[in-house]
Amino acid sequence: MPAIALLALATIWFVPGLARASDESEVRGTVQHVFQQLKSRDYGATYDSLPAATRKRMSRASFSNALSRAQDRYVLDRISIGSVRVSGNIAVADTELFGRVTKPFPAEGKIVVQQYLVREDGKWRVATGDTATIQRFLKANPAFARKFPIRQPRIYVKQNNQWIEFKMPR
């Protein structure tokens, strides 16, 4: 009998950790998958990874055309996914996207950006860039919002083997 009680206690103690690890793994997998879609220029599939609210505001054709117009300016190479935090149906992943800028001048570049995701219908959807959707979820999760406020992406170019932040002219 004590062994059963101990097993029950261990299950209660460790299962939330397993669920959290599973969510973090799913978020990491979703971010990696969407990056691969962008890298291979499969913009239709990328569109399907967006939250429903974003898809309602922008058609698949508009989304694909916007990304297609930008594709001659950069080439994505790889992604580095850092910390992942999950709270209910919202998550944030720290990422660095590496690639090459081809216009206006050729350079190696990287973007440091938080990827926000929301869970809809059991699937993680990438909401990065959709401030309205992110803010709605953060408003519903104030503790998460205080810990992980929206940070603006930072863009860097490599000069003399050092990453130099690229400031957009205002």
Sine and cosine of phi, psi and omega as CSV:
sin_phi,cos_phi,sin_psi,cos_psi,sin_omega,cos_omega
0.00,0.00,-0.71,0.70,0.03,-1.00
-0.87,0.49,-0.54,0.84,0.01,-1.00
-0.90,0.43,-0.64,0.77,0.02,-1.00
-0.91,0.41,-0.68,0.74,0.02,-1.00
-0.89,0.45,-0.66,0.75,0.01,-1.00
-0.90,0.43,-0.66,0.75,0.04,-1.00
-0.89,0.45,-0.68,0.73,0.02,-1.00
-0.89,0.46,-0.70,0.72,0.02,-1.00
-0.89,0.46,-0.69,0.73,0.01,-1.00
-0.89,0.46,-0.65,0.76,0.01,-1.00
-0.89,0.46,-0.72,0.69,0.01,-1.00
-0.89,0.45,-0.63,0.77,-0.05,-1.00
-0.94,0.33,-0.68,0.73,-0.14,-0.99
-1.00,-0.05,-0.42,0.91,-0.06,-1.00
-0.87,0.49,-0.69,0.72,0.05,-1.00
-0.85,0.53,-0.61,0.80,0.05,-1.00
-0.90,0.43,-0.63,0.78,0.04,-1.00
-0.92,0.40,-0.66,0.75,0.03,-1.00
-0.89,0.45,-0.67,0.74,0.01,-1.00
-0.89,0.45,-0.70,0.72,0.02,-1.00
-0.89,0.45,-0.62,0.78,0.02,-1.00
-0.90,0.43,-0.70,0.71,0.04,-1.00
-0.87,0.49,-0.71,0.70,0.00,-1.00
-0.88,0.47,-0.64,0.77,0.03,-1.00
-0.91,0.43,-0.67,0.74,0.04,-1.00
-0.89,0.45,-0.69,0.73,0.02,-1.00
-0.88,0.47,-0.75,0.66,0.02,-1.00
-0.84,0.54,-0.70,0.71,0.02,-1.00
-0.90,0.45,-0.64,0.77,0.01,-1.00
-0.91,0.41,-0.71,0.71,0.01,-1.00
-0.87,0.50,-0.71,0.71,0.00,-1.00
-0.89,0.45,-0.67,0.74,-0.02,-1.00
-0.90,0.44,-0.71,0.70,0.01,-1.00
-0.91,0.42,-0.62,0.78,0.07,-1.00
-0.86,0.51,-0.71,0.71,0.00,-1.00
-0.89,0.46,-0.60,0.80,0.06,-1.00
-0.90,0.44,-0.70,0.72,0.03,-1.00
-0.90,0.43,-0.70,0.72,-0.02,-1.00
-0.87,0.49,-0.64,0.77,0.00,-1.00
-1.00,0.06,0.03,1.00,0.05,-1.00
0.89,0.45,0.57,0.82,0.07,-1.00
-1.00,-0.04,0.95,0.31,-0.14,-0.99
-0.93,0.36,-0.47,0.88,0.07,-1.00
-0.90,0.44,-0.70,0.72,0.04,-1.00
-0.92,0.38,-0.60,0.80,0.05,-1.00
-0.89,0.46,-0.66,0.75,0.03,-1.00
-0.84,0.55,-0.65,0.76,-0.01,-1.00
-0.92,0.40,-0.31,0.95,0.01,-1.00
-1.00,0.05,-0.03,1.00,-0.01,-1.00
-0.99,0.10,0.42,-0.91,0.08,-1.00
-0.90,0.44,0.42,-0.91,-0.03,-1.00
-0.83,0.56,-0.65,0.76,-0.02,-1.00
-0.88,0.48,-0.62,0.78,0.02,-1.00
-0.93,0.37,-0.69,0.72,0.00,-1.00
-0.91,0.43,-0.49,0.87,0.04,-1.00
-0.94,0.34,-0.54,0.84,-0.04,-1.00
-0.99,0.12,-0.34,0.94,-0.08,-1.00
-0.65,-0.76,0.75,-0.67,0.01,-1.00
-0.96,0.27,0.34,-0.94,0.07,-1.00
-0.85,0.53,-0.67,0.74,-0.03,-1.00
-0.91,0.42,-0.69,0.72,0.01,-1.00
-0.89,0.45,-0.69,0.72,0.01,-1.00
-0.88,0.48,-0.77,0.64,-0.01,-1.00
-0.89,0.46,-0.67,0.74,0.00,-1.00
-0.90,0.44,-0.65,0.76,0.01,-1.00
-0.89,0.46,-0.69,0.72,0.01,-1.00
-0.94,0.33,-0.60,0.80,0.02,-1.00
-0.89,0.45,-0.64,0.77,0.02,-1.00
-0.89,0.45,-0.51,0.86,-0.04,-1.00
-1.00,0.07,-0.23,0.97,-0.15,-0.99
-0.91,0.42,-0.38,0.93,0.01,-1.00
-1.00,0.10,0.03,1.00,0.00,-1.00
-0.99,-0.16,-0.31,0.95,-0.05,-1.00
-0.45,-0.89,0.33,-0.94,0.09,-1.00
-0.74,-0.67,0.83,-0.55,0.04,-1.00
-0.99,0.15,0.67,-0.74,0.01,-1.00
-0.94,-0.34,-0.81,0.58,-0.08,-1.00
-0.40,-0.91,0.19,-0.98,0.03,-1.00
-0.75,-0.66,0.59,-0.81,0.13,-0.99
-0.89,-0.46,0.85,-0.53,-0.02,-1.00
-0.96,-0.28,0.88,-0.48,-0.01,-1.00
-1.00,-0.04,-0.74,-0.67,-0.04,-1.00
-0.89,0.46,0.61,-0.79,0.08,-1.00
-0.82,-0.58,0.78,-0.63,0.06,-1.00
-0.82,-0.57,0.68,-0.73,-0.05,-1.00
-0.80,-0.60,0.68,-0.74,0.12,-0.99
-0.61,-0.79,0.97,-0.23,-0.02,-1.00
0.89,0.45,-0.88,-0.47,-0.07,-1.00
-0.97,-0.24,0.38,0.92,0.06,-1.00
-0.72,-0.69,0.56,-0.83,0.00,-1.00
-0.54,-0.84,0.37,-0.93,0.09,-1.00
-0.67,-0.74,0.66,-0.75,0.03,-1.00
-0.79,-0.62,0.77,-0.63,0.09,-1.00
-0.98,0.19,0.79,-0.61,-0.04,-1.00
-0.70,-0.72,0.39,-0.92,0.19,-0.98
-0.78,-0.62,0.84,-0.53,0.04,-1.00
-0.97,-0.24,0.81,-0.58,-0.04,-1.00
-0.95,-0.32,0.59,-0.81,0.03,-1.00
-0.14,-0.99,-0.27,-0.96,0.00,-1.00
-0.81,-0.59,0.74,-0.67,0.11,-0.99
-1.00,0.04,0.71,-0.70,0.02,-1.00
-0.95,-0.31,-0.41,0.91,0.02,-1.00
-0.65,-0.76,0.59,-0.80,0.11,0.99
-0.98,0.18,-0.26,0.97,0.06,-1.00
-0.60,-0.80,0.59,-0.80,-0.01,-1.00
-0.94,0.34,0.73,-0.69,0.01,-1.00
-0.26,-0.97,0.43,-0.90,0.15,-0.99
-0.98,0.18,0.67,-0.74,-0.05,-1.00
-0.64,-0.77,0.25,-0.97,0.13,-0.99
-0.51,-0.86,0.47,-0.88,0.06,-1.00
-0.85,-0.52,0.82,-0.58,0.07,-1.00
-0.98,-0.18,0.90,-0.44,-0.13,-0.99
-0.54,-0.84,0.57,-0.82,0.15,-0.99
-1.00,0.09,0.78,-0.63,0.09,-1.00
-0.99,-0.10,0.91,-0.42,0.08,-1.00
-1.00,-0.04,0.68,-0.74,0.04,-1.00
-0.77,-0.64,0.51,-0.86,0.10,-1.00
-0.81,-0.59,0.56,-0.83,0.02,-1.00
-0.99,-0.10,0.84,-0.55,0.06,-1.00
-0.77,-0.64,0.76,-0.65,0.02,-1.00
0.79,0.62,0.61,0.79,0.06,-1.00
0.98,0.18,0.04,1.00,-0.01,-1.00
-0.88,-0.48,0.60,-0.80,0.09,-1.00
-0.99,0.16,0.72,-0.69,0.00,-1.00
-0.85,-0.53,0.69,-0.73,-0.03,-1.00
-0.99,0.13,0.87,-0.48,-0.04,-1.00
-0.96,-0.28,0.07,1.00,-0.02,-1.00
-0.80,0.59,0.74,-0.67,-0.01,-1.00
1.00,-0.04,-0.28,0.96,0.03,-1.00
-0.98,-0.22,0.99,0.16,-0.10,-1.00
-0.85,0.53,-0.62,0.78,-0.03,-1.00
-0.88,0.47,-0.71,0.70,0.01,-1.00
-0.92,0.40,-0.70,0.71,0.00,-1.00
-0.88,0.48,-0.72,0.69,-0.03,-1.00
-0.89,0.45,-0.60,0.80,0.04,-1.00
-0.88,0.47,-0.70,0.71,0.02,-1.00
-0.94,0.35,-0.62,0.79,0.02,-1.00
-0.92,0.39,-0.59,0.81,0.04,-1.00
-0.90,0.44,-0.58,0.81,0.02,-1.00
-0.98,0.21,-0.24,0.97,-0.01,-1.00
-0.77,-0.64,0.93,0.36,-0.12,-0.99
-0.88,0.48,-0.56,0.83,0.01,-1.00
-0.91,0.42,-0.69,0.73,0.04,-1.00
-0.90,0.44,-0.67,0.75,-0.01,-1.00
-0.88,0.47,-0.62,0.78,0.02,-1.00
-0.92,0.39,-0.63,0.78,-0.01,-1.00
-0.96,0.26,-0.58,0.81,-0.13,-0.99
-0.74,-0.68,0.92,0.39,0.02,-1.00
-0.92,0.40,0.37,-0.93,0.02,-1.00
-0.90,0.44,0.79,-0.61,0.10,-1.00
-0.92,-0.38,0.63,-0.77,0.03,-1.00
-0.94,0.34,0.61,-0.79,0.07,-1.00
-0.88,0.48,0.51,-0.86,0.07,-1.00
-0.89,-0.46,0.71,-0.71,-0.04,-1.00
-0.93,-0.37,0.70,-0.71,-0.01,-1.00
-0.78,-0.63,0.52,-0.86,0.17,-0.98
-0.83,-0.55,0.49,-0.87,-0.02,-1.00
-1.00,-0.04,0.83,-0.56,0.07,-1.00
-0.73,-0.68,0.78,-0.62,-0.01,-1.00
0.78,0.62,0.69,0.72,0.01,-1.00
0.88,0.47,0.39,0.92,0.06,-1.00
-0.77,-0.64,0.58,-0.82,0.06,-1.00
-0.99,0.14,0.85,-0.53,0.00,-1.00
-0.90,-0.43,0.80,-0.60,-0.01,-1.00
-0.92,0.39,0.72,-0.69,0.01,-1.00
-0.99,-0.13,0.90,-0.43,0.00,-1.00
-1.00,-0.09,0.83,-0.55,0.04,-1.00
-0.95,0.31,0.70,-0.71,0.06,-1.00
-0.91,0.41,0.59,-0.81,-0.03,-1.00
-1.00,0.01,0.00,0.00,0.00,0.00
